[in-house]
């Protein structure tokens, strides 16, 4: 394979246009070779803006392009599994948008297929690659706040009364893998597991449901070994918030805003020690977590590094999401 990998983008979703395509085009080790979209006219605008060489009106045609090494899949959740498996059959590595699948069973099948095909698969949890979150993970691992005891995480946004009433969006369609838990709660589950360095053993949850059957406001409680706890809130009905706090035996780390998608250039976090002294830590202003994710995955594809975030990790995350959904639906404690 050449020193620069060629990517194909399977779908013209907003996340692809605004975040991933620009990240690939400014990355040191890859370029977007082709875009496939249902609306060729709309896709042509993106192709022209980002100097992409080819545009397809058929997803299968993009997968058949022999020039493409890697495929990015930002399609609706219920299509992640099927198009990932098709990409593997076409010999392409896959970066798939979060959540990796609609269930742990689907995610497990995707992970197994990657191994069988000898190809790489990674879920698009870009927040894990931001220097701020990497710094926090390192600080916790080095005992900077003592033993981590609690992770509190919130990712909410208000989709508006019109959409909440009409349900005219994939996020409100159960058959398309909709719901706040899968859409944004997946971040909170991921960050709690990552920062506590463990898997939860008990789950409890409550949810508010849309008439379509999907959750639109979700609150969860996760119990971990060694007295660890995590709480999460995910919502389509609340004002925009994306935060997390990690409380340890000797201090706490707080990200009061932009925890997962840092729109501000100056990315900071607050460190509170056991004496309640508070300081702010500034980390790598202007870092693009999407670009860092793309470059890491491409390096792994090129054989230059091992995958930091393997699909088995995503399968475990989906298992927790499945359990939380069950706990909310049945009003029960789910044991893992």
N, C-alpha and C positions, 0 to 999 in steps of 0.2 A: 504494500500500500504506500502511496505517496506520503510526503511529510505533512500535507494538509488534507484532511478528510472532506468529502463532499456530502452535504446534508440535503435531504428532501423533507419538505414540510407537508404533512398530510392534513390539510384543512386550513381555512383562512380565518380562524378564530381570533378574537381580539387579543388574547394572550400571545398568540403567534405574531401578529402584526406589531404590537406595541413593545413586547419584551423579548421574545426569543429570536425572531429574525434579526433585529438590530444587534442583539448580543452575539449571534453567530457571525454576522458580517464584520464586527470589529474584533473578533477573537483572533489570537495569534496562530491558530492551528487548523482552522476550518473555514468553509464558505457555504452559503446556500446555493445549491446547484439547481433546484427545482421546487416549485410550489404547485400543489394540486388543490383545486377548489371547485365547488359546485357552480359558482358564478365566475366564469372566466373574465368578464368585464371588470368586476371588482378586483379580481386577482391581478389583472394587468396593471392596476394602479400601484399595487404593492411591489410587483416585479420591477416596474420602472423606477420606483423610489429607491429600491435597495439593490439595483443592478443584478437581478437574478436572471440566469440564462434561459430557463425553461419554465413554462406554465402548462399544467395539464388540467383538463376538466373531468378527469377520471382518476380515482385513487389507485386503482390497479395498474394503470399506465405508469404512474410514478414509481410504483414498486418494481415494475419491469425494467426501469431505466438502469442499465448496467454501470453507469457512472456513479451512482449513488451508493455511499457506504453506510450512512446513518439516516434513520427516519425519526422525525419528531412527530408525536401524535397528540394534538390538542382537541381531539374530537369529543363529543359528549361522552359521559362516563360509561354508558352501556355499550359503547363501541370500542372501548380500550382493548378488551381482551381479543375480540375477533380480528381487529386490524393489526394488533401486535403479532398474533400467530401468523397472519398472512405475510407480514413483513419478515418474520423468521424464515418462512418457506421461500421467500424471495432472496434470502441471504443477507438481510440488512440488520444491523444493530439498531436498538430502539431506545430512545428517550421518550417516556410516556408521561403525559401530564398527570398530576395528582387528581383524585385518588387513583392508584394504579389500576384498580378494578372495582367492581361493585360488591365483591365478597372475598373472603380469604380463600375460598375454593377456587374462584377465578384467578386470583393472584398467584396461587400455588401452581396452577396449570401453566400460567405464563412463565413463571420462574423455571419450572421443569423443562418447558419447551426451549428456553434460552440455553440451558445446559445441554440439552440433546442436540441443538443446532450448532453449538460451539460459538454462540453469539452473546453479546452483552445487552442487558436490560437494566434500566434505571428509572425510578420514579422521579418526577420533576419537583422535588422538595428543595428549591433553590436556597431557602433560608439557611440550610446547613452549611452552605459554602461561604456565607458572608463572614468577613474577618471578625465582626463584633460577636457573632454567635460562637465562632471558633475560639475566640478569646475567653468567653464566658465558660465554655465547656472545659477549657484548659485550666482556668482558675478554680473551678469546682473540683476537677480531678486532682489538683495540687493541694486541696484542703483550704482554699481561700475563704470559704464561709463555714468551715467545719464539715460535719456530716449533713448532706442535703436531706431535708425532712419533708418539704412541701413544694410543689410547683402549682402556681395558679396561672391559668392562661385563658385569655378571652380573644375571640375573633368574631366580630359582629359587624354587620352593615345593614342599613335599611333599604330594601328594594323598592319601597314606595307603595302607597295604598292601592294604586291602580294595578300593579302587578300582583300584589298580595290578594286582590279581589279576583282578578281574571285568571291568574295562574298560567298566563301565556308566556312561559319561559321553561326551558329544559330543567331548571332547578326545582320546578314545582311538579315535575312528572315522575312518578314512581318508577315507571317502566324504563326511564332514561337514567336511572341512578341519581335522582334528585334528592334534595334535603340538605339542611344546614350542616348536619353532622358530617356527611361525606364531603360537602363542598369546602367548608372551612374548619370544622371540628377535627378533621384529619391532621391539621397542623398542631393543634393543641395536644392530641394524643402522641404525636411524633415527638414533640419537644419534651414532654414529660418523660417519656421512655428514654430518650437520648440523654437528658441531663441527669436523671436519677440513675441511669446505667443499669436498669433492671426492667423486668416485665411485670405488669400488674397481676394480682392473683384474684381480686374481687372487684366487681363493677356494680355501680348503682346509677340510675339516671331518671330524669323526668323530661318530658318534651311537650311542646304545644304543636299540634298537627294542623296542617292545611286541609281543606276539604278533599283534596286530591289524595291525601294519605301520607304525604311527606312531612317530616318534621321541619318546622320553620323557626323554632326556638328550642334550644337543647342545653341542658345542664347535666354534667356527669361528675361522678366521684370515682376515683380509681385508688385502690389500696395496693401498695407494693410491699415486698418483703422488708424486714428490718424497719418497720414503723414508717415507711414512706407513704405519702399521700399526694394525690393530684386532683385538682378541680378544673373543670373546663366549662366554658360557655360558648355556644355557637348560635348565631342568629341571623335571620333575614329581616327581623322586625325592630332591631335596636340601632341606635346611633353608631356610627363607625368607631370601632375600637379594635386594636390589635396589640395586645400586651402580654407579657408574662413576667412573673416574679418567682424567684427561687429562694426559699427560706432555709437556711442551714442552722446548725447548732450554735454557730458563732458569728453569724452575719446573714446578710441578704443581698441579692442582686435584683434590681428592678429595671424593666424596660417599660416605661409608662406610655409609650406610643410607638407605632411603626415597627413592632417587634419582628414581624415576618417579612413584610415588604417595606423596607426603609426608603420612603420617598424623599426624605430630607437628605441633603448631601453630608451634613455633619452628624454622624451616627454615634450616639453616646449611650452609656448605661450608668445607672446609679448603684454605688456600692455602699452598703450600710454595715458597719462592724458591730461587734457585740456591745460596745459602749454607746451605740446609736449615733456615732459620728458618721456623717454622710459626705461622700465625695462623688464626683462625676468622672467617668473614664471615657475619653474620646478615642475612637478607633477608625482608622483608614477612611477619611472623608472621601465620598464619591465612589466607593467601591460598588461595582455592578455584580450582584450575586448571581444574576442570570448568566452573565459572561463567564464568571468563575465556574459555575456549574457546567456550562457547555465545554469550556476548555478542559476541565477535569475529565468529563466523559470522553471527549475526543482523545485525550492523552491515553486513556485506558483502551480505546478502540485501536489506537496506533501502537499499542503494546509498550508504552512508555511508563505506565504506572498501573497498580492494581486499583480496582474499583473501591472507593471509600464507602460507598453506599450501595451494597449489593441488594438484589431483589428479595432475598430471604428476609431482610430487614423490613421490607414493605409488606411481605406476607404476614409477619408478626403484627405490624401496625393494623392491617386489615382485620386480623383476628380480634383485636381489641375493639375496633369499630363495630364489627358484627355483634360482639358481646354487649356493647353499650346500647345498640339499637334494640337488642332483645330485652335488656333490662328495662328500658323505657316503655317498650310495647307491653310487657307483661307485668310491670310494677314489681319486679323481683330483683334479688341479688344474683348476679351471674358469676360463677366461679370458673376460673381458667386453669 
